[in-house]
Amino acid sequence: MSSAADSSDAMLEQLIAKEILPQSGNWEGTEEFLNRIVQVLLKYIKDQNDRDQKILEFHHPDKMQMLIDLSIPEKPENLLKLVKGFEAGRFTYEIAPVFILMEKSVMTRMWEAVGWDPEKADGIFAPGGAIANLYAMNAARHQLWPRSKHLGMKDIPTLCCFTSEDSHYSIKSASAVLGIGADYCFNIPTDKNGKMIPEALEAKIIECKKEGLTPFFVCCTAGSTVYGAFDPLENVANICERHKLWFHVDAAWGGGMLLSPEHRYKLAGVERANSVTWNPHKLMGALLQCSACLFRQDGLLFQCNQMSADYLFQQDKPYDVSFDTGDKAIQCGRHNDVFKLWLMWKSKGMEGYRQQINKLMDLANYFTRRIKETQGFELIIENPEFLNICFWYVPSKIRNLEPAEMRARLEKIAPKIKAGMMQRGTTMVGYQPDKQRPNFFRMIISNQAITREDLDFLIKEIVDIGESLE
């Protein structure tokens, strides 16, 4: 090995994921790591065009698991180990490459984080959280009325389901797509902090039963889109058990909190769910798209979605056909969404993600404190529990106006401030109205490269632009 290669290896051996861009400014390490990955890709392309190369290096799945380490570690792995893993060669069986085994490794960590037994759980990567929620509702209906798979809604009672008024619209969309009807997906009121009110849920369930409807599915949200609220999972789980309803948790946004021992209490009771949606492309920072729907009961996905296409899913293949997971998906071809997540998780380890999430929560708490102590800012929710900080900035010129006039003026402030930010090219923060409230800013702190200085700058920029408005 050349001295240059030795030097390169020595550098990468000292680095872990958080020591390359965008976090530390270590450009030399970043450049070397990316160059090594490019060399791996170039070698692969060259080998693929060499007709003397075997088209397939077949190994049975159990042997492949011994040849390559796909486990998610507790501690971060250095970049040299990651590169060497890619340089070791390619292992594949049939059409699906090693990514099927990666899915199992990653899902095992996710099932464990939820609190389920990996030997009994199931799951699938889906093209977004909306489709993951659709998987969950379809499975819930199938478990109760399996004949619906072949006969549709014929001879099935009039079903209805329930979700928070602040939940993602995809729950109502799933109800429409499955033929249950959007009007039979009932929105349950939330409290001042955006959490579903359990008493209102149970009252609506009882009301629906009296009206001849058949409740079957309840969705709780763990990290709502606007306010970042976590519904009271334990209380709702109790209601679902009493009424024998499927309990789904849409943790698309908040699922990553399960990786932080300090903050996972916000999802207390999630282990009682029948299904969980979790989007690693949100809090965990994986690139779009990377979404999973997890199930406490193994086998239900196959029962619900299997169509036994003979040209794909033959039962006499030369390996364990349980690794052919395609027949539990409603798609045929599926995008490889697991590799980027596996690579991130492998490089950061469980410890790295714990640090990342705790850092983001610390930044959110810091930003909340700064908002409270800076004149002119008003929080929508006084003590946000997640990374969504919603607030108004009230310029000094309108602070003493009558409430009705101030409200009318305030409606236009956030859009004008955002326009000013865009014209300056400094930053962008989303805004929206909600529940009779005029437009307010919705700051989401999910970028792990953010610093306290960045947040201080944002506050200063909002004040500067806001005070200059006519």
ABEGO torsion letter per residue (X at the ends): XBAAAAAAAAAAAABBAAABOAAAGBAAAAAAAAAAAAAAAAAAAAAAABAABBABBBBBAAAAAAABBABBBABBBBAAAAAAAAAAEBBBBEABBAAAAAAAAAAAAAAAAAGBBAAABBEBBBBEAAAAAAAAAAAAAAAABAAAAAAEABGBBBBBBBBBAABBAAAAAAAAAAGAEAAABBBBBBBAAGBBBAAAAAAAAAAAAAAGBBBABBBBBBGBAAAGBBBBAAAAAAAAAAAGBBBBBBAAAAAAAAABAAAAAAABGAAABABBBBBAABAAGBBOBBBBBBBABBGAAAAAABAGBAAABBAABABBAAABAAAABABBBBBBAAAAAAAAAAAAEAAAAAAAAAAAAAAAAAAAAAAAABBGBBBABABBABABBBBBBBBAAAAABBAAAAAAAAAAAAAAAAAAAAAAGABBBBBBBBGGBBBBBBBBBABAABBAAAAAAAAAAAAAAAAABX
